[in-house]
Each structure stands twice: as C-alpha cells, then as structure tokens.
C-alpha cells in the first residue's frame, strides 16, 4: 500500500498523476478532501473543473500519493 507524503517535504516528479489532500475553505464550507490531478512546472493542477471557479478557496496540497494500481480481477 502506498503511503501519503507531505507536500512540504517531498514533491512528486513532473507530469505525475497523483492524489492530494488539501483544504477547501469559503464562507459556507470548510472541508479536507482528496483530489486527483497532475504535477506540471512544480505546481499541482486539479483534474476537477470546479477548481477554476473557486481556486481562491483551495489551500496548497498538504500531502500526496501516486494513484493506486488498477483492479485486475481475480
């Protein structure tokens, strides 16, 4: 099983698809969640289009991990 790594201590390689944990805070909601995305030019880019609308409410990634391996069946 892959472990979470702190964003502040270790960044993933460029163009790596990852999951991140980060906070979303606006005047209505405060939540910590997992989000898929990719690293490009040292920055995390969200796979979710909502990020473009509410980007000021999102924190920097707190932790990250590579995508898990796909289920192969029995």
Backbone as XML, in Angstrom:
<?xml version="1.0"?>
<chain id="A" units="angstrom">
  <residue number="1" name="UNK">
    <atom name="N" x="0.843" y="-1.187" z="0.000"/>
    <atom name="CA" x="0.000" y="0.000" z="0.000"/>
    <atom name="C" x="0.883" y="1.244" z="0.000"/>
  </residue>
  <residue number="2" name="UNK">
    <atom name="N" x="0.534" y="2.200" z="-0.798"/>
    <atom name="CA" x="1.297" y="3.437" z="-0.897"/>
    <atom name="C" x="0.946" y="4.373" z="0.251"/>
  </residue>
  <residue number="3" name="UNK">
    <atom name="N" x="1.953" y="5.025" z="0.783"/>
    <atom name="CA" x="1.763" y="5.938" z="1.908"/>
    <atom name="C" x="1.696" y="7.379" z="1.429"/>
  </residue>
  <residue number="4" name="UNK">
    <atom name="N" x="1.013" y="8.207" z="2.193"/>
    <atom name="CA" x="0.969" y="9.643" z="1.928"/>
    <atom name="C" x="2.325" y="10.269" z="2.242"/>
  </residue>
  <residue number="5" name="UNK">
    <atom name="N" x="2.708" y="11.261" z="1.451"/>
    <atom name="CA" x="3.954" y="12.007" z="1.657"/>
    <atom name="C" x="3.594" y="13.472" z="1.837"/>
  </residue>
  <residue number="6" name="UNK">
    <atom name="N" x="4.255" y="14.146" z="2.748"/>
    <atom name="CA" x="3.981" y="15.562" z="2.961"/>
    <atom name="C" x="4.463" y="16.389" z="1.780"/>
  </residue>
  <residue number="7" name="UNK">
    <atom name="N" x="3.612" y="17.267" z="1.284"/>
    <atom name="CA" x="3.934" y="18.131" z="0.145"/>
    <atom name="C" x="5.122" y="19.025" z="0.475"/>
  </residue>
  <residue number="8" name="UNK">
    <atom name="N" x="5.197" y="19.494" z="1.703"/>
    <atom name="CA" x="6.269" y="20.405" z="2.110"/>
    <atom name="C" x="7.633" y="19.718" z="2.195"/>
  </residue>
  <residue number="9" name="UNK">
    <atom name="N" x="7.654" y="18.400" z="2.299"/>
    <atom name="CA" x="8.913" y="17.660" z="2.437"/>
    <atom name="C" x="9.384" y="16.992" z="1.149"/>
  </residue>
  <residue number="10" name="UNK">
    <atom name="N" x="8.456" y="16.590" z="0.303"/>
    <atom name="CA" x="8.827" y="15.867" z="-0.917"/>
    <atom name="C" x="7.792" y="16.134" z="-1.996"/>
  </residue>
  <residue number="11" name="UNK">
    <atom name="N" x="8.243" y="16.634" z="-3.146"/>
    <atom name="CA" x="7.340" y="16.893" z="-4.266"/>
    <atom name="C" x="7.426" y="15.735" z="-5.269"/>
  </residue>
  <residue number="12" name="UNK">
    <atom name="N" x="6.322" y="15.412" z="-5.934"/>
    <atom name="CA" x="6.360" y="14.358" z="-6.944"/>
    <atom name="C" x="7.083" y="14.821" z="-8.207"/>
  </residue>
  <residue number="13" name="UNK">
    <atom name="N" x="7.445" y="13.868" z="-9.045"/>
    <atom name="CA" x="8.100" y="14.172" z="-10.319"/>
    <atom name="C" x="7.120" y="14.880" z="-11.254"/>
  </residue>
  <residue number="14" name="UNK">
    <atom name="N" x="7.694" y="15.617" z="-12.199"/>
    <atom name="CA" x="6.895" y="16.326" z="-13.197"/>
    <atom name="C" x="5.992" y="15.371" z="-13.981"/>
  </residue>
  <residue number="15" name="UNK">
    <atom name="N" x="4.817" y="15.851" z="-14.324"/>
    <atom name="CA" x="3.821" y="15.141" z="-15.115"/>
    <atom name="C" x="3.406" y="13.813" z="-14.493"/>
  </residue>
  <residue number="16" name="UNK">
    <atom name="N" x="3.430" y="13.766" z="-13.165"/>
    <atom name="CA" x="2.974" y="12.592" z="-12.430"/>
    <atom name="C" x="1.526" y="12.803" z="-12.012"/>
  </residue>
  <residue number="17" name="UNK">
    <atom name="N" x="0.680" y="11.829" z="-12.291"/>
    <atom name="CA" x="-0.710" y="11.885" z="-11.845"/>
    <atom name="C" x="-0.758" y="11.416" z="-10.396"/>
  </residue>
  <residue number="18" name="UNK">
    <atom name="N" x="-1.356" y="12.238" z="-9.556"/>
    <atom name="CA" x="-1.345" y="11.971" z="-8.114"/>
    <atom name="C" x="-2.707" y="12.266" z="-7.496"/>
  </residue>
  <residue number="19" name="UNK">
    <atom name="N" x="-2.847" y="11.836" z="-6.245"/>
    <atom name="CA" x="-3.943" y="12.244" z="-5.382"/>
    <atom name="C" x="-3.349" y="13.182" z="-4.338"/>
  </residue>
  <residue number="20" name="UNK">
    <atom name="N" x="-4.053" y="14.248" z="-4.011"/>
    <atom name="CA" x="-3.596" y="15.140" z="-2.951"/>
    <atom name="C" x="-4.677" y="15.288" z="-1.897"/>
  </residue>
  <residue number="21" name="UNK">
    <atom name="N" x="-4.243" y="15.592" z="-0.690"/>
    <atom name="CA" x="-5.140" y="16.007" z="0.371"/>
    <atom name="C" x="-4.954" y="17.501" z="0.528"/>
  </residue>
  <residue number="22" name="UNK">
    <atom name="N" x="-6.055" y="18.241" z="0.544"/>
    <atom name="CA" x="-5.968" y="19.676" z="0.794"/>
    <atom name="C" x="-7.268" y="20.189" z="1.368"/>
  </residue>
  <residue number="23" name="UNK">
    <atom name="N" x="-7.245" y="21.443" z="1.789"/>
    <atom name="CA" x="-8.408" y="22.059" z="2.412"/>
    <atom name="C" x="-9.153" y="22.929" z="1.421"/>
  </residue>
  <residue number="24" name="UNK">
    <atom name="N" x="-10.462" y="22.981" z="1.596"/>
    <atom name="CA" x="-11.314" y="23.914" z="0.875"/>
    <atom name="C" x="-11.998" y="24.765" z="1.927"/>
  </residue>
  <residue number="25" name="UNK">
    <atom name="N" x="-11.823" y="26.071" z="1.839"/>
    <atom name="CA" x="-12.422" y="26.990" z="2.809"/>
    <atom name="C" x="-13.066" y="28.158" z="2.077"/>
  </residue>
  <residue number="26" name="UNK">
    <atom name="N" x="-14.370" y="28.299" z="2.249"/>
    <atom name="CA" x="-15.036" y="29.525" z="1.826"/>
    <atom name="C" x="-16.021" y="29.904" z="2.924"/>
  </residue>
  <residue number="27" name="UNK">
    <atom name="N" x="-16.830" y="30.876" z="2.701"/>
    <atom name="CA" x="-17.699" y="31.327" z="3.795"/>
    <atom name="C" x="-18.795" y="30.334" z="4.148"/>
  </residue>
  <residue number="28" name="UNK">
    <atom name="N" x="-19.035" y="29.331" z="3.291"/>
    <atom name="CA" x="-20.080" y="28.347" z="3.547"/>
    <atom name="C" x="-19.554" y="26.987" z="3.972"/>
  </residue>
  <residue number="29" name="UNK">
    <atom name="N" x="-18.377" y="26.624" z="3.512"/>
    <atom name="CA" x="-17.861" y="25.277" z="3.755"/>
    <atom name="C" x="-16.399" y="25.316" z="4.187"/>
  </residue>
  <residue number="30" name="UNK">
    <atom name="N" x="-16.064" y="24.381" z="5.058"/>
    <atom name="CA" x="-14.679" y="24.138" z="5.441"/>
    <atom name="C" x="-14.519" y="22.630" z="5.438"/>
  </residue>
  <residue number="31" name="UNK">
    <atom name="N" x="-13.633" y="22.119" z="4.586"/>
    <atom name="CA" x="-13.552" y="20.679" z="4.407"/>
    <atom name="C" x="-12.150" y="20.267" z="3.980"/>
  </residue>
  <residue number="32" name="UNK">
    <atom name="N" x="-11.712" y="19.110" z="4.393"/>
    <atom name="CA" x="-10.470" y="18.499" z="3.923"/>
    <atom name="C" x="-10.866" y="17.297" z="3.081"/>
  </residue>
  <residue number="33" name="UNK">
    <atom name="N" x="-10.228" y="17.127" z="1.921"/>
    <atom name="CA" x="-10.641" y="16.084" z="1.000"/>
    <atom name="C" x="-9.478" y="15.619" z="0.136"/>
  </residue>
  <residue number="34" name="UNK">
    <atom name="N" x="-9.720" y="14.572" z="-0.645"/>
    <atom name="CA" x="-8.736" y="14.012" z="-1.579"/>
    <atom name="C" x="-9.163" y="14.404" z="-2.988"/>
  </residue>
  <residue number="35" name="UNK">
    <atom name="N" x="-8.183" y="14.811" z="-3.797"/>
    <atom name="CA" x="-8.462" y="15.303" z="-5.143"/>
    <atom name="C" x="-7.425" y="14.774" z="-6.138"/>
  </residue>
  <residue number="36" name="UNK">
    <atom name="N" x="-7.853" y="14.333" z="-7.329"/>
    <atom name="CA" x="-6.904" y="13.885" z="-8.351"/>
    <atom name="C" x="-6.347" y="15.058" z="-9.151"/>
  </residue>
  <residue number="37" name="UNK">
    <atom name="N" x="-5.146" y="14.885" z="-9.679"/>
    <atom name="CA" x="-4.549" y="15.911" z="-10.519"/>
    <atom name="C" x="-3.193" y="15.484" z="-11.033"/>
  </residue>
  <residue number="38" name="UNK">
    <atom name="N" x="-2.447" y="16.461" z="-11.541"/>
    <atom name="CA" x="-1.136" y="16.206" z="-12.128"/>
    <atom name="C" x="-0.185" y="17.316" z="-11.708"/>
  </residue>
  <residue number="39" name="UNK">
    <atom name="N" x="1.095" y="16.998" z="-11.657"/>
    <atom name="CA" x="2.122" y="17.994" z="-11.349"/>
    <atom name="C" x="2.703" y="18.499" z="-12.667"/>
  </residue>
  <residue number="40" name="UNK">
    <atom name="N" x="2.697" y="19.823" z="-12.838"/>
    <atom name="CA" x="3.238" y="20.442" z="-14.039"/>
    <atom name="C" x="3.951" y="21.727" z="-13.645"/>
  </residue>
  <residue number="41" name="UNK">
    <atom name="N" x="5.211" y="21.865" z="-14.052"/>
    <atom name="CA" x="6.052" y="23.010" z="-13.658"/>
    <atom name="C" x="6.095" y="23.197" z="-12.140"/>
  </residue>
  <residue number="42" name="UNK">
    <atom name="N" x="6.143" y="22.088" z="-11.426"/>
    <atom name="CA" x="6.257" y="22.131" z="-9.975"/>
    <atom name="C" x="4.981" y="22.474" z="-9.230"/>
  </residue>
  <residue number="43" name="UNK">
    <atom name="N" x="3.887" y="22.660" z="-9.950"/>
    <atom name="CA" x="2.607" y="23.017" z="-9.340"/>
    <atom name="C" x="1.607" y="21.884" z="-9.508"/>
  </residue>
  <residue number="44" name="UNK">
    <atom name="N" x="0.684" y="21.773" z="-8.558"/>
    <atom name="CA" x="-0.396" y="20.800" z="-8.663"/>
    <atom name="C" x="-1.522" y="21.406" z="-9.490"/>
  </residue>
  <residue number="45" name="UNK">
    <atom name="N" x="-1.958" y="20.697" z="-10.526"/>
    <atom name="CA" x="-3.091" y="21.122" z="-11.341"/>
    <atom name="C" x="-4.234" y="20.135" z="-11.132"/>
  </residue>
  <residue number="46" name="UNK">
    <atom name="N" x="-5.357" y="20.644" z="-10.707"/>
    <atom name="CA" x="-6.513" y="19.814" z="-10.411"/>
    <atom name="C" x="-7.128" y="19.222" z="-11.672"/>
  </residue>
  <residue number="47" name="UNK">
    <atom name="N" x="-7.659" y="18.005" z="-11.557"/>
    <atom name="CA" x="-8.432" y="17.396" z="-12.637"/>
    <atom name="C" x="-9.889" y="17.858" z="-12.591"/>
  </residue>
  <residue number="48" name="UNK">
    <atom name="N" x="-10.276" y="18.563" z="-11.537"/>
    <atom name="CA" x="-11.663" y="18.991" z="-11.367"/>
    <atom name="C" x="-11.852" y="20.386" z="-11.917"/>
  </residue>
  <residue number="49" name="UNK">
    <atom name="N" x="-12.829" y="20.567" z="-12.779"/>
    <atom name="CA" x="-13.081" y="21.870" z="-13.391"/>
    <atom name="C" x="-13.560" y="22.899" z="-12.374"/>
  </residue>
  <residue number="50" name="UNK">
    <atom name="N" x="-14.159" y="22.459" z="-11.255"/>
    <atom name="CA" x="-14.624" y="23.400" z="-10.233"/>
    <atom name="C" x="-13.475" y="24.205" z="-9.643"/>
  </residue>
  <residue number="51" name="UNK">
    <atom name="N" x="-12.261" y="23.648" z="-9.705"/>
    <atom name="CA" x="-11.109" y="24.353" z="-9.163"/>
    <atom name="C" x="-10.927" y="25.708" z="-9.829"/>
  </residue>
  <residue number="52" name="UNK">
    <atom name="N" x="-11.189" y="25.791" z="-11.125"/>
    <atom name="CA" x="-11.015" y="27.048" z="-11.848"/>
    <atom name="C" x="-11.958" y="28.126" z="-11.308"/>
  </residue>
  <residue number="53" name="UNK">
    <atom name="N" x="-13.131" y="27.731" z="-10.875"/>
    <atom name="CA" x="-14.128" y="28.688" z="-10.385"/>
    <atom name="C" x="-13.807" y="29.145" z="-8.967"/>
  </residue>
  <residue number="54" name="UNK">
    <atom name="N" x="-13.399" y="28.223" z="-8.103"/>
    <atom name="CA" x="-13.213" y="28.517" z="-6.683"/>
    <atom name="C" x="-11.755" y="28.454" z="-6.251"/>
  </residue>
  <residue number="55" name="UNK">
    <atom name="N" x="-10.818" y="28.696" z="-7.125"/>
    <atom name="CA" x="-9.401" y="28.470" z="-6.814"/>
    <atom name="C" x="-8.917" y="29.248" z="-5.592"/>
  </residue>
  <residue number="56" name="UNK">
    <atom name="N" x="-9.505" y="30.388" z="-5.285"/>
    <atom name="CA" x="-9.064" y="31.157" z="-4.115"/>
    <atom name="C" x="-9.458" y="30.496" z="-2.797"/>
  </residue>
  <residue number="57" name="UNK">
    <atom name="N" x="-10.371" y="29.529" z="-2.824"/>
    <atom name="CA" x="-10.810" y="28.861" z="-1.601"/>
    <atom name="C" x="-9.998" y="27.607" z="-1.288"/>
  </residue>
  <residue number="58" name="UNK">
    <atom name="N" x="-9.143" y="27.168" z="-2.210"/>
    <atom name="CA" x="-8.363" y="25.954" z="-2.017"/>
    <atom name="C" x="-7.000" y="26.258" z="-1.411"/>
  </residue>
  <residue number="59" name="UNK">
    <atom name="N" x="-6.539" y="25.373" z="-0.554"/>
    <atom name="CA" x="-5.198" y="25.502" z="0.009"/>
    <atom name="C" x="-4.202" y="24.792" z="-0.898"/>
  </residue>
  <residue number="60" name="UNK">
    <atom name="N" x="-2.934" y="25.039" z="-0.646"/>
    <atom name="CA" x="-1.888" y="24.247" z="-1.292"/>
    <atom name="C" x="-2.063" y="22.796" z="-0.842"/>
  </residue>
  <residue number="61" name="UNK">
    <atom name="N" x="-1.586" y="21.839" z="-1.622"/>
    <atom name="CA" x="-1.659" y="20.444" z="-1.171"/>
    <atom name="C" x="-0.968" y="20.267" z="0.189"/>
  </residue>
  <residue number="62" name="UNK">
    <atom name="N" x="-1.544" y="19.421" z="1.011"/>
    <atom name="CA" x="-0.978" y="19.099" z="2.315"/>
    <atom name="C" x="-0.122" y="17.843" z="2.203"/>
  </residue>
  <residue number="63" name="UNK">
    <atom name="N" x="-0.661" y="16.856" z="1.489"/>
    <atom name="CA" x="0.038" y="15.584" z="1.298"/>
    <atom name="C" x="-0.357" y="15.029" z="-0.063"/>
  </residue>
  <residue number="64" name="UNK">
    <atom name="N" x="0.457" y="14.084" z="-0.550"/>
    <atom name="CA" x="0.183" y="13.486" z="-1.854"/>
    <atom name="C" x="0.582" y="12.026" z="-1.875"/>
  </residue>
  <residue number="65" name="UNK">
    <atom name="N" x="0.051" y="11.301" z="-2.864"/>
    <atom name="CA" x="0.431" y="9.915" z="-3.115"/>
    <atom name="C" x="0.156" y="9.595" z="-4.576"/>
  </residue>
  <residue number="66" name="UNK">
    <atom name="N" x="0.899" y="8.642" z="-5.170"/>
    <atom name="CA" x="0.612" y="8.241" z="-6.543"/>
    <atom name="C" x="-0.744" y="7.550" z="-6.614"/>
  </residue>
  <residue number="67" name="UNK">
    <atom name="N" x="-1.323" y="7.515" z="-7.804"/>
    <atom name="CA" x="-2.563" y="6.773" z="-7.990"/>
    <atom name="C" x="-2.336" y="5.313" z="-7.617"/>
  </residue>
  <residue number="68" name="UNK">
    <atom name="N" x="-3.328" y="4.665" z="-7.018"/>
    <atom name="CA" x="-3.184" y="3.230" z="-6.758"/>
    <atom name="C" x="-3.247" y="2.450" z="-8.065"/>
  </residue>
  <residue number="69" name="UNK">
    <atom name="N" x="-2.769" y="1.222" z="-8.044"/>
    <atom name="CA" x="-2.822" y="0.368" z="-9.226"/>
    <atom name="C" x="-4.275" y="-0.035" z="-9.491"/>
  </residue>
  <residue number="70" name="UNK">
    <atom name="N" x="-4.611" y="-0.208" z="-10.735"/>
    <atom name="CA" x="-5.975" y="-0.576" z="-11.130"/>
    <atom name="C" x="-6.297" y="-1.997" z="-10.680"/>
  </residue>
  <residue number="71" name="UNK">
    <atom name="N" x="-7.555" y="-2.258" z="-10.410"/>
    <atom name="CA" x="-8.022" y="-3.591" z="-10.051"/>
    <atom name="C" x="-7.904" y="-4.500" z="-11.265"/>
  </residue>
  <residue number="72" name="UNK">
    <atom name="N" x="-7.341" y="-5.674" z="-11.093"/>
    <atom name="CA" x="-7.130" y="-6.593" z="-12.214"/>
    <atom name="C" x="-8.101" y="-7.777" z="-12.183"/>
  </residue>
  <residue number="73" name="UNK">
    <atom name="N" x="-8.865" y="-7.916" z="-11.166"/>
    <atom name="CA" x="-9.796" y="-9.045" z="-11.069"/>
    <atom name="C" x="-9.139" y="-10.228" z="-10.378"/>
  </residue>
  <residue number="74" name="UNK">
    <atom name="N" x="-9.894" y="-11.307" z="-10.302"/>
    <atom name="CA" x="-9.396" y="-12.493" z="-9.612"/>
    <atom name="C" x="-8.572" y="-13.377" z="-10.492"/>
  </residue>
</chain>
